[in-house]
Amino acid sequence: MSRNLGFFLREAFGGIRANLLMSLTATVTTFICAVALGGALLFGAHVKGLVESLQRGVTIDAFFPQGVSKQKMEDVRRTVAGYPEVEKVRLVTKKEAYERFKKRFSDNPRVYRGLGSDFLPASLEITLKKSSAAPGVAARLKSEGFSSSDLSYPQQTVRRLDRVAGYVIWALRLTTGLFLLASVLLVSNAIRLSIFARRKEIEVMKLVGASDGFVRTPFVIEGLLQSLTGAVIGAVVVLLANRAFVGWSHHALPFFPISAGYVDPLQVLGVVVGFGCIIGAAGSYLSVRRFLKV
C-alpha cells in the first residue's frame, strides 16, 4: 500500500511538472472559485450581522400616564426587563426627557421657552433582541397599563427589516449554490484538459492491465493537490481582504456597525478549503472516467 501511495504521489507530481501550464490553469481556476465562494460567505456574514444589529437596535418607547408614582414605574421596569424578548430597559424620567428635548432643539430655544420641566411624560426605553418581537412585546405592555397611544415603535421599519432579512438569506443561498456549480464546471474542465493531454499514457496503462482505480488515482491526487493549493491561497486572500475591509469600514463607514466578529475565520477557511478539495477531487474523478474505456 505504501509503495502504491509513493507511486501515486510521484505520478501526480510528475503529471503536474509535465503539464505545468494545465496544472497552473487548474490551480488558478480553483483560486478564483475559492475567492468567489469566500467573498460570498463574507458578504453573507456581514449582511446578516448588519441586519441582526439593526434588528437589535429597534426600541419601543412606552410613555407613562400622568400621576404614576416612581415606585410603580420602577416595578413596571423590572417586570419588562424580565421579558425574554427584551435586551435592556431604561427608565427615562420627566427631567431627563426635558433635557433631551432642550438638547435636540438647542439651535432654536424658542421651541421650549416657557415650558416646565415636567411637561414631557416619563417613559421606558425598551431595546429588543429582535425586531420581530416588537408586536408581541407591545401587546404585553398593554397588560401593564399602557394604551396604544402610549406606545411608540417603528412598526413599518420592523416589517421592512424582517422582509429584507428574509430576502438576503434566500439570495445568499442562491448565490452560494451558483458559485458551487460554477466551481465544479470550471475545475472539471481545467483538469479534463490536463487529462486529455495525457490520454495516450492512460491508454498504455490500460492495455498493460492496469485497473480503473489504479489509473484514476494519480489523476485524482493531482487534481486534489492543484485544488488544495488554489483553495488555500484563495482562503488566505479572502481572510486578509476581510481584515482590510473591516479596518477600512471603521473610518469610511462609521455609521454602519461592521465588525470582524461577524466572520468566523476558521469556519471560512474550513469551508473554502474543504469545498476546493472536494471540487478538485470530484472534477478529476469525473473527467478521467471518459478516458478509461479503451
C-alpha positions in Angstrom: 0.0 0.0 0.0 2.8 2.4 0.9 4.6 1.6 -2.3 1.4 2.3 -4.3 1.0 5.6 -2.4 4.5 6.6 -3.2 3.9 5.7 -6.9 0.7 7.6 -7.0 2.3 10.7 -5.5 5.3 10.5 -7.9 2.9 10.2 -10.8 0.8 13.1 -9.5 3.8 15.4 -9.1 5.2 14.2 -12.4 1.9 15.0 -14.1 2.0 18.5 -12.6 5.5 19.1 -13.8 4.8 17.6 -17.3 1.7 19.7 -17.7 2.7 22.8 -15.8 0.6 25.1 -17.8 -2.5 23.0 -17.4 -1.8 22.5 -13.7 -1.4 26.2 -13.3 -4.7 26.7 -15.1 -6.5 24.3 -12.7 -4.9 25.9 -9.7 -5.7 29.5 -10.8 -9.3 28.4 -11.6 -9.7 26.9 -8.1 -8.2 30.1 -6.6 -10.7 32.2 -8.4 -13.6 30.0 -7.4 -12.3 29.9 -3.8 -12.1 33.8 -3.7 -15.6 34.0 -5.2 -17.0 31.5 -2.7 -15.2 33.1 0.2 -16.4 36.5 -0.9 -20.0 35.2 -1.0 -19.5 33.8 2.6 -18.0 37.1 3.8 -20.7 39.1 2.2 -23.4 36.9 3.7 -21.9 37.1 7.2 -21.5 40.9 7.1 -25.0 41.5 5.7 -26.5 39.0 8.2 -24.6 40.7 11.0 -25.7 44.2 9.9 -29.4 43.1 9.7 -29.2 41.5 13.2 -27.5 44.6 14.6 -30.3 46.8 13.1 -32.9 44.4 14.4 -31.4 44.6 17.9 -31.4 48.4 17.7 -35.2 48.6 17.4 -36.7 50.2 20.5 -40.2 50.6 22.0 -40.9 53.8 23.9 -43.6 53.3 26.5 -44.9 56.6 28.0 -46.4 56.5 31.5 -49.7 58.3 32.1 -49.7 61.3 34.4 -49.8 60.6 38.1 -47.9 57.3 38.1 -45.6 57.0 41.1 -41.9 56.4 40.9 -42.3 53.1 42.7 -44.9 52.0 40.1 -42.6 53.0 37.3 -39.7 51.0 38.8 -41.9 47.9 39.3 -43.0 48.0 35.7 -39.4 48.5 34.5 -38.3 45.4 36.4 -41.3 43.4 35.0 -40.5 44.4 31.4 -36.8 43.7 31.9 -37.8 40.1 32.6 -39.4 39.6 29.2 -37.3 37.1 27.2 -37.6 39.3 24.0 -36.1 42.3 25.8 -32.4 43.1 25.8 -32.4 46.1 28.1 -34.8 48.6 29.6 -34.1 52.1 30.7 -36.3 54.4 32.7 -36.4 58.0 31.4 -37.6 60.5 34.0 -39.5 63.7 33.1 -36.4 65.8 33.9 -34.2 63.7 31.6 -36.8 63.8 28.8 -36.9 67.6 29.2 -33.1 67.8 29.0 -33.1 65.7 25.9 -35.7 67.9 24.3 -33.7 71.0 25.0 -30.6 69.5 23.6 -32.4 68.4 20.4 -33.7 71.9 19.8 -30.7 73.8 21.2 -30.4 75.8 18.0 -34.0 77.0 18.4 -34.6 77.7 22.1 -38.0 79.4 21.4 -39.4 75.9 21.0 -39.1 75.1 24.7 -39.1 78.6 26.2 -41.8 78.9 28.8 -42.4 75.2 29.1 -42.0 73.5 32.5 -39.5 70.7 33.1 -42.4 68.2 33.7 -44.4 68.8 30.5 -43.0 65.6 28.9 -44.0 62.2 30.4 -41.7 59.7 31.9 -41.1 56.6 29.7 -39.4 53.3 29.3 -36.9 52.8 26.5 -37.1 49.1 25.7 -34.4 47.7 23.4 -35.4 44.4 21.8 -33.2 41.4 20.9 -35.0 41.1 17.6 -37.3 43.5 15.7 -39.8 40.7 15.0 -40.6 40.6 18.7 -42.0 44.2 18.7 -45.7 43.5 18.2 -45.7 40.8 20.9 -43.9 43.0 23.4 -46.3 45.9 22.6 -49.3 43.6 23.3 -47.8 42.5 26.6 -47.1 46.2 27.6 -50.8 46.9 27.3 -51.4 44.4 30.1 -49.1 46.6 32.2 -51.4 49.5 31.9 -50.1 51.2 28.7 -52.6 52.1 25.9 -51.9 52.0 22.2 -51.4 55.8 22.2 -48.7 55.4 25.0 -46.6 53.1 22.8 -44.3 54.2 20.1 -42.1 52.0 17.9 -41.2 51.9 14.2 -43.6 49.2 13.1 -43.1 49.8 9.4 -39.3 49.7 9.9 -39.7 46.5 11.8 -41.6 44.9 9.0 -39.2 46.1 6.4 -36.2 44.8 8.3 -37.7 41.3 8.7 -38.6 41.3 5.0 -35.1 42.4 4.0 -33.5 39.7 6.2 -35.6 37.0 4.5 -34.7 38.2 1.1 -31.0 38.4 2.0 -30.9 34.9 3.3 -32.5 33.4 0.2 -30.4 35.5 -2.1 -27.2 34.3 -0.3 -28.3 30.6 -0.6 -28.9 31.0 -4.3 -25.6 32.8 -4.8 -23.6 30.2 -2.9 -25.3 27.4 -4.9 -24.4 29.1 -8.2 -20.8 29.6 -7.1 -20.5 25.9 -6.2 -22.0 24.9 -9.6 -19.6 27.2 -11.5 -16.7 25.9 -9.5 -17.4 22.3 -10.3 -17.7 23.0 -14.0 -14.6 25.2 -14.2 -12.3 22.9 -12.3 -13.6 19.8 -14.0 -13.0 21.5 -17.4 -9.5 22.6 -16.5 -8.5 19.1 -15.2 -10.1 17.5 -18.2 -7.7 19.4 -20.5 -4.8 18.2 -18.4 -6.0 14.6 -18.7 -6.7 15.0 -22.4 -3.0 15.9 -22.9 -2.1 12.6 -21.3 -4.7 10.3 -22.9 -2.0 8.2 -24.7 -0.4 7.4 -21.3 -3.7 6.3 -19.9 -4.4 4.1 -22.9 -1.0 2.4 -22.5 -1.6 1.8 -18.8 -5.0 0.2 -19.6 -3.5 -2.0 -22.3 -0.9 -3.5 -19.9 -3.7 -4.5 -17.5 -3.9 -1.6 -15.0 -7.3 -1.4 -13.2 -9.5 1.6 -13.5 -8.8 2.6 -9.9 -5.1 2.3 -10.4 -5.2 4.6 -13.5 -7.6 7.0 -11.9 -5.9 7.5 -8.5 -2.8 9.6 -9.7 -5.1 12.0 -11.6 -7.4 12.4 -8.6 -4.4 13.1 -6.3 -3.1 15.5 -9.0 -6.4 17.4 -9.1 -6.6 17.3 -5.3 -3.1 18.9 -5.0 -3.9 21.5 -7.6 -7.2 22.4 -6.0 -5.8 22.4 -2.5 -3.1 24.8 -3.5 -5.6 27.2 -5.1 -8.1 26.9 -2.3 -5.6 27.6 0.5 -4.2 30.6 -1.3 -7.8 31.8 -2.1 -8.9 31.4 1.5 -5.9 33.3 2.8 -6.5 36.1 0.3 -10.2 36.3 1.4 -9.4 36.5 5.1 -6.7 39.2 4.5 -9.2 41.1 2.3 -11.8 40.8 5.1 -9.4 42.2 7.7 -8.6 45.1 5.4 -12.3 45.8 4.7 -13.2 45.9 8.4 -10.4 48.3 9.1 -11.3 50.5 6.2 -15.0 50.5 7.1 -14.4 51.8 10.6 -13.1 55.0 9.0 -15.1 55.2 5.8 -18.4 53.9 7.1 -18.6 54.9 10.7 -22.4 54.7 10.8 -22.5 51.1 9.8 -21.7 48.7 12.7 -19.4 46.4 10.7 -17.4 44.1 12.9 -14.8 41.5 12.5 -16.8 39.4 14.9 -19.4 38.8 12.2 -17.0 36.4 10.4 -15.5 33.2 11.9 -12.1 32.9 10.2 -11.7 29.2 10.9 -15.1 28.5 9.5 -14.4 30.4 6.3 -11.0 28.7 6.0 -12.5 25.3 6.5 -15.4 25.7 4.1 -13.4 27.3 1.3 -10.5 24.8 1.5 -12.9 21.8 2.0 -15.1 22.7 -1.0 -12.0 23.4 -3.0 -10.5 20.0 -2.3 -13.8 18.2 -2.9 -14.4 20.1 -6.2 -10.8 19.3 -7.4 -11.0 15.6 -6.5 -14.5 15.2 -7.9 -13.6 17.1 -11.1 -10.6 14.9 -11.6 -12.6 11.7 -11.0 -15.4 12.6 -13.3 -13.0 13.9 -16.0 -10.8 10.8 -16.1 -13.7 8.3 -16.5 -14.3 9.1 -20.1 -10.7 8.0 -21.0 -10.9 4.6 -19.2 -12.9 3.0 -22.0 -10.1 1.9 -24.3 
